Amino acid sequence: MASREVIGDELHVGAWIYFAPQMRAGEDGMTVIARVVNSADAEFYELGHDAEGNPFERTNRGGGEREPKWEKLSLDAFIEGLAEFRLAVKGTELEKWNAAYDDAVKSASAAYARTMSSRYASYDPVVKRYSLYDLFREGAKPRMVDEKVRLEKYAFIKRKNGSVEVELQVGWPAGTHYDGAGRCFKIEEGWLGLSWDGFLDRLFENYPTNMYSFERYELEGDEGLKAFLGFSK
């Protein structure tokens, strides 16, 4: 077995170099969760997901003629692919990457659940999103709900059918990684016909967002959110 060496934030295993997970999407909308490159012939393998968490892979088998493209993966194949990266960093300081791998699996699992729901129920895809907070965005500071539970994502979403929802995700320690859960809360159509203050009254009465470490004043002065919800007309 080739020797392993951590250099900076990279893992070198023979000619192969493993790179840290990206924390933001690229211009193509894809977030690269796992990447390994062969320094000898530039062959590489990547695992990533799109904005909805759907998993993909991209491979360049040593300079083939075709330009590498993202190919969609099943949830099981995505988890199996990440298992190889977990094994590579096992026992090194780069086991910290497992947190990003765990979050990617959660996103992929949620995307899979939505896909299955759309087949058997009336699931509507998200067409627009206004993010108030994303823990995995570059430079984001952790926000704790309480001593153990952390906020991971907080956004307002619009679905294809015109409905508006609050989307939340929280996480909690589970050994060497974080487990978590997300859910959506429906915004009643009548609330959007009120004044901005009236809307916030209804929001905080029904879904106490301060439970998720956001206070009313933080939403009150958010002009982007007001515009997204139609209160700046």
C-alpha positions in Angstrom: 0.0 0.0 0.0 1.3 3.4 -0.9 2.4 5.7 2.0 0.1 8.5 3.0 1.3 12.0 3.8 -0.7 15.1 4.7 0.7 18.2 3.1 -1.2 21.4 4.0 -4.9 20.6 3.4 -4.1 17.8 0.9 -3.6 14.0 1.3 -0.9 12.5 -0.9 -1.1 8.7 -1.4 1.5 7.8 -3.9 0.7 9.7 -7.1 -2.8 10.4 -6.0 -3.7 13.7 -4.3 -7.0 14.1 -2.3 -8.4 17.6 -2.0 -10.6 19.2 0.7 -14.3 19.5 0.1 -15.5 22.7 -1.5 -17.9 24.7 0.6 -19.5 26.7 -2.2 -20.9 25.9 -5.6 -19.1 26.6 -8.8 -20.3 28.5 -11.9 -22.1 25.4 -13.1 -24.0 25.2 -9.8 -22.2 22.0 -8.7 -20.5 21.7 -5.3 -17.5 19.4 -5.4 -17.6 17.3 -2.2 -14.7 14.9 -3.0 -11.9 15.2 -5.5 -8.8 13.0 -6.1 -6.2 13.7 -8.9 -3.4 11.5 -10.2 -0.3 13.8 -10.5 1.3 11.5 -13.1 -1.4 11.6 -15.8 -4.0 14.1 -14.6 -6.7 11.4 -14.2 -9.2 12.6 -11.7 -12.4 11.5 -10.0 -15.0 13.9 -8.4 -18.2 13.5 -6.4 -20.5 16.4 -6.1 -24.1 17.6 -5.9 -26.3 20.2 -7.4 -28.2 23.0 -5.6 -31.0 20.5 -4.6 -28.5 17.9 -3.3 -28.8 15.5 -6.2 -25.5 13.5 -6.4 -23.2 13.3 -9.4 -19.8 12.1 -10.4 -17.2 13.3 -12.9 -14.3 11.2 -14.2 -11.3 11.8 -16.5 -9.7 8.4 -17.2 -6.2 9.7 -18.2 -6.8 12.2 -20.9 -9.7 10.8 -22.9 -11.0 12.6 -26.0 -14.3 13.4 -24.5 -14.6 16.4 -22.1 -15.6 15.1 -18.7 -19.2 15.7 -17.7 -21.2 15.3 -14.6 -23.1 12.0 -14.5 -26.0 11.5 -12.1 -25.5 8.9 -9.3 -27.9 6.9 -7.3 -27.9 7.6 -3.5 -26.3 4.2 -2.8 -23.5 4.8 -5.3 -22.9 8.3 -3.9 -22.6 6.9 -0.4 -20.3 4.1 -1.6 -18.1 6.6 -3.5 -17.7 8.8 -0.4 -16.8 5.7 1.6 -13.6 5.4 -0.4 -12.7 9.0 0.5 -13.5 8.3 4.2 -11.2 5.3 4.1 -8.4 7.4 2.5 -8.4 10.0 5.3 -9.0 7.5 8.2 -6.5 8.0 11.0 -5.3 11.4 9.7 -6.1 14.9 10.7 -8.1 15.2 7.5 -10.8 13.0 9.1 -12.4 16.5 9.6 -13.5 16.2 6.0 -16.1 13.6 7.1 -18.3 16.4 8.4 -18.7 17.7 4.8 -19.2 14.1 3.5 -21.9 13.6 6.1 -23.7 16.8 5.1 -23.5 15.8 1.5 -25.2 12.5 2.3 -27.9 14.3 4.2 -28.5 16.5 1.2 -28.5 13.6 -1.2 -30.9 11.6 1.0 -33.3 14.6 1.2 -33.1 14.9 -2.6 -33.8 11.2 -3.0 -36.8 11.5 -0.6 -38.2 14.4 -2.7 -37.8 12.4 -5.9 -39.7 9.5 -4.4 -42.4 11.8 -3.1 -42.8 13.4 -6.5 -43.5 9.9 -8.0 -46.2 9.0 -5.5 -47.5 12.3 -4.2 -47.9 16.0 -5.2 -44.3 17.2 -4.5 -43.5 20.5 -6.3 -39.9 21.4 -7.0 -38.3 24.6 -5.6 -37.9 27.3 -8.3 -36.5 30.1 -6.2 -34.7 30.3 -2.8 -33.7 33.2 -0.6 -31.1 32.1 1.9 -30.8 33.9 5.2 -28.1 31.5 6.5 -26.0 28.6 5.3 -23.4 27.2 7.6 -21.5 25.7 4.7 -21.1 28.9 2.9 -17.6 30.3 2.9 -17.1 32.6 5.8 -20.3 31.7 7.6 -20.1 31.9 11.4 -21.7 29.1 13.4 -25.1 29.9 15.0 -26.2 27.8 17.9 -29.9 27.1 18.6 -28.9 25.9 22.1 -25.7 24.5 23.7 -25.6 21.5 21.4 -27.9 22.1 18.4 -26.6 24.3 15.6 -28.4 26.0 12.8 -27.2 24.7 9.4 -29.6 26.3 6.9 -32.4 28.8 7.0 -34.2 30.0 3.8 -37.5 31.0 2.3 -38.4 29.0 -0.8 -41.0 29.3 -3.6 -42.3 26.2 -5.3 -43.4 25.7 -8.9 -47.1 25.8 -7.8 -46.6 29.3 -6.2 -46.5 28.3 -2.6 -44.0 29.8 -0.2 -42.3 28.0 2.7 -39.7 28.4 5.3 -36.9 25.9 5.0 -34.8 25.0 8.0 -32.1 22.5 8.8 -30.4 21.9 12.2 -27.7 19.5 13.3 -26.4 18.0 16.6 -23.2 16.1 17.6 -23.2 12.4 17.0 -19.7 11.1 17.8 -17.2 12.3 15.2 -19.8 14.0 13.0 -23.1 15.8 13.1 -26.5 14.3 12.5 -29.4 16.6 11.5 -32.8 17.1 10.1 -34.6 19.6 7.9 -38.2 20.5 7.4 -40.3 23.1 5.7 -43.1 25.2 7.2 -45.8 26.6 4.9 -46.5 30.3 4.7 -50.2 31.0 4.5 -51.2 32.9 1.4 -53.1 35.5 3.5 -50.0 36.4 5.4 -48.4 37.8 2.2 -51.3 40.2 1.8 -50.6 41.9 5.1 -48.1 44.7 5.9 -44.5 43.7 6.4 -44.9 44.1 10.2 -48.1 42.1 10.0 -46.4 39.3 8.1 -43.6 39.1 10.7 -46.2 39.0 13.5 -47.8 36.0 11.9 -44.5 34.4 11.2 -43.2 34.7 14.8 -46.5 33.7 16.3 -46.7 30.5 14.3 -43.0 29.6 13.6 -40.8 31.2 16.3 -37.8 31.8 14.2 -35.8 32.9 17.3 -35.8 29.2 18.2 -33.4 28.9 15.3 -31.1 31.7 16.5 -32.7 34.4 14.3 -34.3 37.4 16.0 -37.1 39.5 14.5 -34.9 42.5 13.9 -32.7 40.5 11.6 -35.6 39.8 9.2 -37.2 43.2 9.7 -34.4 45.1 8.0 -33.7 42.5 5.3 -34.6 44.3 2.1 -33.7 41.3 0.0 -36.2 39.1 1.8 -38.9 41.8 1.6 -38.4 41.9 -2.1 -38.4 38.1 -2.5 -41.7 37.9 -0.6 -43.3 40.7 -2.5 -43.3 43.4 0.2 -41.2 46.0 -1.8 -43.7 46.7 -4.6 
